[in-house]
């Protein structure tokens, strides 16, 4: 056999062999955003949906979905705001505190990233949920002239 051996042990130039492993591929992108939203807030101490979501229908049942979220974030002085991505009614990531906890009275940029490997194909709605840590607090996702965007990227192996 002739050919050049690469780092995976495959030989190039030989009929019937594979040169290297195939890279992951982006299959599709779903995106939702608003650059001038109404204020989105809650005073709840339990997880509630923000109403901000993105929907994607998997084209390949074994794919992964990369989720990218960006918005502003704020909470009343002395409090905490918690964030979580849900697939339908299933929380992804961390437990009680959520994927992200912020304790600041300043309104500032904020983002979250998650790779969903636990779905089984089909159509999925991913939503942002949030809550406060105590009474007399308000958790803000959108406020004034802020923005939000949510992207779901289906990735095949």
N, C-alpha and C positions, 0 to 999 in steps of 0.2 A: 504494500500500500504506500502510496506517496501522498504528499500534501504537507501543509504546515499545521502543527499542533498548537492550538490556542490554550488559554488559561483554564478552560473547562475540560480539556482533554480531547475535544473534538478536532477532527482534521478537516481543513478546508481543501477544496479541490478534489475531494473523493465523492463520487456519486452515492447518494443515500445517507449521508451523514449530516448532522446539524452543527452549525458553527455557533457556539454560545447558546445561552438561554434567551428566550424572547423576553423583551421588556414589557412592563405593564403598559396598558393603553387606555387613553381616555375614550370612553364609549359615547357619553353624552353629558351635557351640562344643563341643569335647570337653575333658574335664577329669579329672585324676587327682590325688589328694592323700592324705596320711597325716599326722595331727597327733600320732601317737605311734609312730613307726616304730622298728624295730630299728636298731642301728648299721649304717651302710653305709660300708665302707672298703675300701681296697686298698693293698698294698705293691708293686704292679707298676710297672715302669718303661715298660711298653707300654700302649697304650689297652685298657681293659677296660670292659665294660658294668657299670653300677651296678645294673641290674635295674629301674631306675625309668623308666617310659615312659608315653606316652599314644598312643592310636590314633585315627585319624580317617579316614573314607571320604569323599572329595571328592564333592560333589553336582554340581559344575561343573568340567569338566576344565581350564578355563583360569584357575581361581581361584588365589589366593596363600594360603599358610598362615602366619599370624602365630603364633610360638611364644614363650611366656612361661614362664620357669623361676624358681622361688624355693626356697631351702633355706638351710641353714647350710653353713659351710665351715671346714675346719681342716686343719692339717698339722703334723707333728712339727717341733720347733725346728730352725731353720736350713735347712729344706727348702722345696720348692715343690710345689703341687698344681695340676694342669692339668685343664681341663674342656672338653668338646666335645659338641655336639648331633649325633646321627646320625639319618639317615633310613634305616631298615633297616641295611645295612652301609656306607652312604655317609656320610662325615664332611661336615658342612656348615661353612662358614666357613673359619677359618684352618688352616694346616698343622700342623707339628710341635708348636708350643706350645699349640694349641687356641684356643678362643674366649676363654678366661679363664685367667690364671695368678695364683696368690695365694701369697705368701710370708709366712706369719705363723703363729705357734704358737697364736694366739687362735682360738677357735671363734666365728664371727660370721655375720650374715646375708649372703646373696649371691644375685645374680640374673643371668640372661642373657635376651636377646631376640634373635630372628632371624626374618626373613621368608623363607620357602622359596618361591622362584619356579621351581625346577628340577624339580619333580615333574610327572608327566604324567597326573594323575587316578588314581583307584583308592583302595585302602586303604593307608595308610601308618602304620607304627609309628615314632614318634620316641623316642629313648632318650638318656639322659645317660651319657656315657663319661668316665672319669677315669684319671689316672696320677700317679705321683710322679716327681721328678727324679733320685732316686738311691737307693742301697741304704740300708737301715735307716731309711726314712721310711714314714709311713703317711698316706694321704690320706683325710680324712673328709668325707662328704656329710651323713650323719645321725649324731647322737651323743647319747645320753641322751634327753632329752625334746624334742629339736628336731622340726622338721616339714619337709615338702616339698610343693610343688604344681607341676603341669605343665599348662599350658593350650594347646590348639591351636585357633585361630580361623580358619575358612575365610572368605576375603574375596573377593567378586566385584567386578569393575570396573563 
